[in-house]
């Protein structure tokens, strides 16, 4: 999972079976210093996130397990809208540097 900010929406008039009623949002990964931390991705949203909100995103097969009754071709799913968070300064610097290194390779 990672922290991200909703920066836009994607509209698709044609979607694969199983993706009906799923809103698609553009998410910018963020570090805990509120700086960009990677390439934006598209994530499915069932909980009503909006542009400008911080969200928690699950990726890969854990995102698909939220759909127990059907197979859905998604790679990323918004699983929470962040109200606030608190992280020590040392943890912020360590996480920010590690995230940037992972996503720049």
N, CA and C atoms as a LAMMPS dump frame, in Angstrom:
ITEM: TIMESTEP
0
ITEM: NUMBER OF ATOMS
315
ITEM: BOX BOUNDS ff ff ff
-5.0000000000000000e+02 5.0000000000000000e+02
-5.0000000000000000e+02 5.0000000000000000e+02
-5.0000000000000000e+02 5.0000000000000000e+02
ITEM: ATOMS id mol type element x y z
1 1 1 N 0.839 -1.178 0
2 1 2 C 0 0 0
3 1 3 C 0.884 1.24 0
4 2 1 N 0.313 2.307 -0.505
5 2 2 C 1.047 3.568 -0.476
6 2 3 C 0.093 4.738 -0.312
7 3 1 N 0.653 5.867 0.089
8 3 2 C -0.091 7.108 0.245
9 3 3 C -0.045 7.849 -1.082
10 4 1 N -1.169 8.399 -1.496
11 4 2 C -1.209 9.153 -2.739
12 4 3 C -2.204 10.289 -2.661
13 5 1 N -2.162 11.135 -3.678
14 5 2 C -3.101 12.252 -3.769
15 5 3 C -3.851 12.119 -5.092
16 6 1 N -5.158 12.274 -5.041
17 6 2 C -5.979 12.215 -6.251
18 6 3 C -5.737 13.499 -7.039
19 7 1 N -5.262 13.337 -8.285
20 7 2 C -4.962 14.519 -9.103
21 7 3 C -5.837 14.614 -10.343
22 8 1 N -6.705 13.624 -10.557
23 8 2 C -7.568 13.691 -11.723
24 8 3 C -8.46 12.472 -11.853
25 9 1 N -9.276 12.489 -12.889
26 9 2 C -10.207 11.402 -13.173
27 9 3 C -9.975 10.867 -14.578
28 10 1 N -10.39 9.631 -14.789
29 10 2 C -10.336 9.017 -16.115
30 10 3 C -11.75 8.581 -16.465
31 11 1 N -12.228 8.969 -17.633
32 11 2 C -13.539 8.533 -18.091
33 11 3 C -13.35 7.529 -19.203
34 12 1 N -14.057 6.414 -19.111
35 12 2 C -13.995 5.379 -20.139
36 12 3 C -15.425 4.965 -20.472
37 13 1 N -15.828 5.21 -21.707
38 13 2 C -17.19 4.825 -22.095
39 13 3 C -17.305 3.319 -22.292
40 14 1 N -16.201 2.674 -22.566
41 14 2 C -16.166 1.215 -22.711
42 14 3 C -15.217 0.671 -21.656
43 15 1 N -15.688 -0.271 -20.837
44 15 2 C -14.843 -0.897 -19.819
45 15 3 C -14.982 -2.405 -19.917
46 16 1 N -13.963 -3.088 -19.457
47 16 2 C -13.977 -4.545 -19.415
48 16 3 C -15.089 -5.005 -18.464
49 17 1 N -15.636 -6.193 -18.754
50 17 2 C -16.664 -6.766 -17.889
51 17 3 C -16.141 -6.841 -16.457
52 18 1 N -16.97 -6.474 -15.501
53 18 2 C -16.584 -6.479 -14.102
54 18 3 C -16.161 -5.119 -13.587
55 19 1 N -15.927 -4.172 -14.504
56 19 2 C -15.486 -2.848 -14.082
57 19 3 C -16.615 -1.821 -14.078
58 20 1 N -17.842 -2.282 -14.328
59 20 2 C -18.964 -1.358 -14.295
60 20 3 C -19.112 -0.814 -12.867
61 21 1 N -19.537 0.416 -12.756
62 21 2 C -19.715 1.109 -11.474
63 21 3 C -18.411 1.355 -10.723
64 22 1 N -17.278 1.268 -11.394
65 22 2 C -15.996 1.619 -10.778
66 22 3 C -15.52 2.948 -11.347
67 23 1 N -15.296 3.907 -10.47
68 23 2 C -14.746 5.191 -10.879
69 23 3 C -13.233 5.019 -10.984
70 24 1 N -12.627 5.617 -11.988
71 24 2 C -11.177 5.544 -12.18
72 24 3 C -10.565 6.911 -11.9
73 25 1 N -9.555 6.926 -11.023
74 25 2 C -8.912 8.177 -10.627
75 25 3 C -7.411 8.118 -10.883
76 26 1 N -6.827 9.271 -11.169
77 26 2 C -5.384 9.379 -11.345
78 26 3 C -4.788 9.73 -9.98
79 27 1 N -3.832 8.904 -9.544
80 27 2 C -3.233 9.057 -8.222
81 27 3 C -1.748 9.37 -8.346
82 28 1 N -1.323 10.425 -7.675
83 28 2 C 0.098 10.773 -7.586
84 28 3 C 0.633 10.207 -6.276
85 29 1 N 1.561 9.227 -6.326
86 29 2 C 2.168 8.744 -5.078
87 29 3 C 2.845 9.901 -4.349
88 30 1 N 2.714 9.923 -3.015
89 30 2 C 3.266 10.995 -2.192
90 30 3 C 4.072 10.381 -1.062
91 31 1 N 5.086 11.126 -0.604
92 31 2 C 5.794 10.692 0.597
93 31 3 C 5.163 11.418 1.794
94 32 1 N 5.685 11.156 2.984
95 32 2 C 5.098 11.749 4.181
96 32 3 C 5.514 13.197 4.404
97 33 1 N 6.26 13.764 3.464
98 33 2 C 6.597 15.186 3.51
99 33 3 C 5.752 15.955 2.507
100 34 1 N 4.733 15.273 1.979
101 34 2 C 3.803 15.837 0.992
102 34 3 C 4.495 16.22 -0.312
103 35 1 N 5.509 15.414 -0.687
104 35 2 C 6.206 15.607 -1.963
105 35 3 C 5.89 14.436 -2.873
106 36 1 N 5.897 14.69 -4.171
107 36 2 C 5.661 13.623 -5.141
108 36 3 C 6.715 12.538 -4.974
109 37 1 N 6.27 11.28 -5.089
110 37 2 C 7.177 10.161 -4.851
111 37 3 C 6.957 9.052 -5.869
112 38 1 N 7 9.381 -7.14
113 38 2 C 6.838 8.358 -8.16
114 38 3 C 5.935 8.821 -9.283
115 39 1 N 5.703 7.901 -10.198
116 39 2 C 4.893 8.159 -11.385
117 39 3 C 3.406 7.993 -11.063
118 40 1 N 2.556 8.894 -11.54
119 40 2 C 1.119 8.743 -11.307
120 40 3 C 0.586 7.421 -11.882
121 41 1 N -0.444 6.889 -11.228
122 41 2 C -1.092 5.661 -11.681
123 41 3 C -2.597 5.89 -11.74
124 42 1 N -3.297 4.957 -12.353
125 42 2 C -4.755 4.965 -12.36
126 42 3 C -5.217 3.904 -11.377
127 43 1 N -6.14 4.286 -10.488
128 43 2 C -6.668 3.352 -9.49
129 43 3 C -8.194 3.371 -9.525
130 44 1 N -8.786 2.225 -9.265
131 44 2 C -10.241 2.125 -9.168
132 44 3 C -10.68 2.638 -7.802
133 45 1 N -11.88 3.222 -7.759
134 45 2 C -12.394 3.801 -6.516
135 45 3 C -13.856 3.421 -6.332
136 46 1 N -14.168 2.809 -5.184
137 46 2 C -15.56 2.503 -4.825
138 46 3 C -16.004 3.291 -3.603
139 47 1 N -15.106 4.078 -3.009
140 47 2 C -15.459 4.718 -1.744
141 47 3 C -15.727 6.217 -1.858
142 48 1 N -15.567 6.782 -3.04
143 48 2 C -15.94 8.178 -3.246
144 48 3 C -14.863 9.214 -3.022
145 49 1 N -13.609 8.888 -3.316
146 49 2 C -12.525 9.866 -3.198
147 49 3 C -12.67 10.938 -4.273
148 50 1 N -12.125 12.099 -3.993
149 50 2 C -12.21 13.198 -4.942
150 50 3 C -10.868 13.867 -5.161
151 51 1 N -10.783 14.678 -6.191
152 51 2 C -9.552 15.387 -6.535
153 51 3 C -9.088 16.214 -5.334
154 52 1 N -7.786 16.103 -5.029
155 52 2 C -7.18 16.836 -3.93
156 52 3 C -7.105 16.059 -2.627
157 53 1 N -7.801 14.927 -2.545
158 53 2 C -7.79 14.154 -1.3
159 53 3 C -6.598 13.207 -1.259
160 54 1 N -6.073 13.004 -0.05
161 54 2 C -5.042 11.995 0.173
162 54 3 C -5.736 10.658 0.357
163 55 1 N -5.186 9.623 -0.268
164 55 2 C -5.803 8.298 -0.229
165 55 3 C -4.759 7.227 0.042
166 56 1 N -5.238 6.066 0.479
167 56 2 C -4.403 4.882 0.623
168 56 3 C -4.736 3.977 -0.551
169 57 1 N -3.706 3.512 -1.248
170 57 2 C -3.897 2.694 -2.441
171 57 3 C -3.259 1.327 -2.238
172 58 1 N -4.007 0.291 -2.575
173 58 2 C -3.495 -1.079 -2.561
174 58 3 C -3.232 -1.476 -4.005
175 59 1 N -2.12 -2.186 -4.241
176 59 2 C -1.765 -2.574 -5.611
177 59 3 C -1.653 -4.077 -5.754
178 60 1 N -1.785 -4.555 -6.989
179 60 2 C -1.588 -5.963 -7.302
180 60 3 C -2.75 -6.838 -6.864
181 61 1 N -2.459 -8.103 -6.611
182 61 2 C -3.522 -9.05 -6.281
183 61 3 C -4.29 -8.681 -5.013
184 62 1 N -3.689 -8.026 -3.988
185 62 2 C -4.52 -7.609 -2.854
186 62 3 C -5.653 -6.669 -3.265
187 63 1 N -5.449 -5.844 -4.282
188 63 2 C -6.514 -4.945 -4.751
189 63 3 C -7.659 -5.747 -5.361
190 64 1 N -7.339 -6.828 -6.049
191 64 2 C -8.376 -7.648 -6.678
192 64 3 C -9.16 -8.486 -5.68
193 65 1 N -8.586 -8.789 -4.525
194 65 2 C -9.284 -9.64 -3.56
195 65 3 C -10.49 -8.947 -2.944
196 66 1 N -10.643 -7.658 -3.145
197 66 2 C -11.812 -6.948 -2.639
198 66 3 C -13.082 -7.344 -3.387
199 67 1 N -12.913 -8 -4.52
200 67 2 C -14.046 -8.429 -5.333
201 67 3 C -14.167 -9.945 -5.252
202 68 1 N -14.781 -10.446 -4.192
203 68 2 C -14.858 -11.893 -3.991
204 68 3 C -15.843 -12.568 -4.933
205 69 1 N -16.832 -11.813 -5.416
206 69 2 C -17.865 -12.415 -6.24
207 69 3 C -17.594 -12.35 -7.744
208 70 1 N -16.522 -11.7 -8.152
209 70 2 C -16.233 -11.586 -9.586
210 70 3 C -14.758 -11.304 -9.816
211 71 1 N -14.313 -11.598 -11.013
212 71 2 C -12.932 -11.304 -11.402
213 71 3 C -12.909 -9.921 -12.042
214 72 1 N -12.022 -9.083 -11.543
215 72 2 C -11.937 -7.706 -12.024
216 72 3 C -10.506 -7.433 -12.468
217 73 1 N -10.315 -6.918 -13.679
218 73 2 C -8.966 -6.665 -14.201
219 73 3 C -8.381 -5.338 -13.734
220 74 1 N -8.107 -5.225 -12.436
221 74 2 C -7.517 -3.993 -11.915
222 74 3 C -6.193 -4.295 -11.233
223 75 1 N -5.34 -3.289 -11.185
224 75 2 C -4.034 -3.413 -10.545
225 75 3 C -3.922 -2.536 -9.308
226 76 1 N -4.79 -1.541 -9.184
227 76 2 C -4.712 -0.626 -8.045
228 76 3 C -6.117 -0.238 -7.609
229 77 1 N -6.312 -0.166 -6.287
230 77 2 C -7.623 0.135 -5.721
231 77 3 C -7.459 1.09 -4.549
232 78 1 N -8.268 2.138 -4.516
233 78 2 C -8.271 3.038 -3.371
234 78 3 C -9 2.33 -2.243
235 79 1 N -8.326 2.189 -1.101
236 79 2 C -8.914 1.46 0.029
237 79 3 C -9.183 2.364 1.231
238 80 1 N -8.797 3.632 1.149
239 80 2 C -9.069 4.546 2.247
240 80 3 C -8.845 5.991 1.855
241 81 1 N -9.616 6.876 2.479
242 81 2 C -9.415 8.32 2.338
243 81 3 C -8.788 8.791 3.641
244 82 1 N -7.642 9.448 3.542
245 82 2 C -6.86 9.831 4.716
246 82 3 C -7.392 11.143 5.293
247 83 1 N -7.732 11.106 6.577
248 83 2 C -8.132 12.326 7.28
249 83 3 C -6.904 13.074 7.782
250 84 1 N -5.964 12.341 8.368
251 84 2 C -4.718 12.929 8.847
252 84 3 C -3.734 11.805 9.117
253 85 1 N -2.469 12.179 9.285
254 85 2 C -1.447 11.217 9.688
255 85 3 C -0.375 11.955 10.466
256 86 1 N 0.364 11.188 11.258
257 86 2 C 1.443 11.756 12.061
258 86 3 C 2.642 10.833 11.938
259 87 1 N 3.769 11.387 11.52
260 87 2 C 4.99 10.617 11.324
261 87 3 C 6.151 11.438 11.877
262 88 1 N 7.07 10.778 12.605
263 88 2 C 8.223 11.5 13.143
264 88 3 C 9.096 12.011 12.003
265 89 1 N 9.877 13.04 12.244
266 89 2 C 10.739 13.63 11.219
267 89 3 C 11.743 12.618 10.684
268 90 1 N 12.332 11.808 11.559
269 90 2 C 13.314 10.804 11.129
270 90 3 C 12.655 9.794 10.195
271 91 1 N 11.464 9.326 10.547
272 91 2 C 10.755 8.364 9.704
273 91 3 C 10.39 8.991 8.364
274 92 1 N 10.009 10.255 8.356
275 92 2 C 9.666 10.937 7.108
276 92 3 C 10.847 10.952 6.156
277 93 1 N 12.017 11.316 6.651
278 93 2 C 13.203 11.396 5.803
279 93 3 C 13.616 10.026 5.29
280 94 1 N 13.583 9.022 6.161
281 94 2 C 13.961 7.67 5.76
282 94 3 C 13.004 7.129 4.708
283 95 1 N 11.703 7.241 4.95
284 95 2 C 10.702 6.739 4.012
285 95 3 C 10.744 7.496 2.697
286 96 1 N 10.871 8.812 2.765
287 96 2 C 10.917 9.613 1.543
288 96 3 C 12.08 9.235 0.653
289 97 1 N 13.256 9.064 1.227
290 97 2 C 14.43 8.687 0.445
291 97 3 C 14.293 7.284 -0.127
292 98 1 N 13.774 6.347 0.656
293 98 2 C 13.601 4.965 0.186
294 98 3 C 12.581 4.909 -0.938
295 99 1 N 11.467 5.631 -0.797
296 99 2 C 10.415 5.618 -1.821
297 99 3 C 10.939 6.205 -3.127
298 100 1 N 11.644 7.313 -3.051
299 100 2 C 12.172 7.944 -4.26
300 100 3 C 13.183 7.039 -4.953
301 101 1 N 14.007 6.345 -4.18
302 101 2 C 14.989 5.445 -4.763
303 101 3 C 14.286 4.289 -5.478
304 102 1 N 13.275 3.686 -4.839
305 102 2 C 12.547 2.556 -5.441
306 102 3 C 11.862 2.955 -6.731
307 103 1 N 11.299 4.146 -6.785
308 103 2 C 10.5 4.559 -7.931
309 103 3 C 11.285 5.278 -9.024
310 104 1 N 12.567 5.507 -8.797
311 104 2 C 13.381 6.147 -9.834
312 104 3 C 14.156 5.111 -10.648
313 105 1 N 14.136 3.87 -10.218
314 105 2 C 14.898 2.815 -10.918
315 105 3 C 14.109 2.247 -12.071
